[in-house]
Amino acid sequence: MDWFWRMDRSLGGAAEPHRGQRFSAAHPLLLGLVMGPAFGVLIGVLLLISALAGFGDPLTVTTLLLSLGLSAFIGVFFVGMGYFERLRQRHYGHYREP
């Protein structure tokens, strides 16, 4: 894992984190709970636009399950990224437990 920290440091990972990075490290669950539904709404709006353009029915079970599944996946992904950001900041000494 030493190679990862060397690469991260060379790409600027040891710099002081900005406000968004500090928020994602301090509140990873909130980050996932915000980003998951936001992505689900985006997918839903895109499905409605495609239906208005004549590409199919937006309210089928498949499209609704796809929208819910993708939003759940994105929410879990962002929770994981928040915890990873916390680990990264803790490694460099930027994150302090509240």
Residue, then its C-alpha position, 0 to 999 in steps of 0.5 A: m500500500d506504500w505505492f498508493w501513498r507515494m502516488d497520492r502525495s506526488l499528485g497533491g494528496a498531502a495538501e490541506p483538504h478544502r471545505g468539500q473534502r472536509f465535509s465528505a470525511a466528516h459526514p460520509l453517510l450524509l453525503g451518500l444520503v444526499m447524492g443517492p436521491a439526487f442522482g435518482v431524481l436526475i435519472g428520473v428526469l432524464l427518463l421523463i425527457s426521453a419519454l416525452a421525446g418518444f423513446g418509450d414509456p417512463l413509468t414501466v417497472t423496469t425503468l423505475l427499478l433501474s432508477l432506484g437501483l442506480s440511486a442506491f448504488i450511487g449512494v453506497f458508492f459515495v458513502g464509501m468514498g467519504y470513508f476513504e476520504r476520511l482514511r486519507q485525511r487521517h493518514y496525512g494528519h488532517y482529520r481529527e475525530p470530533 
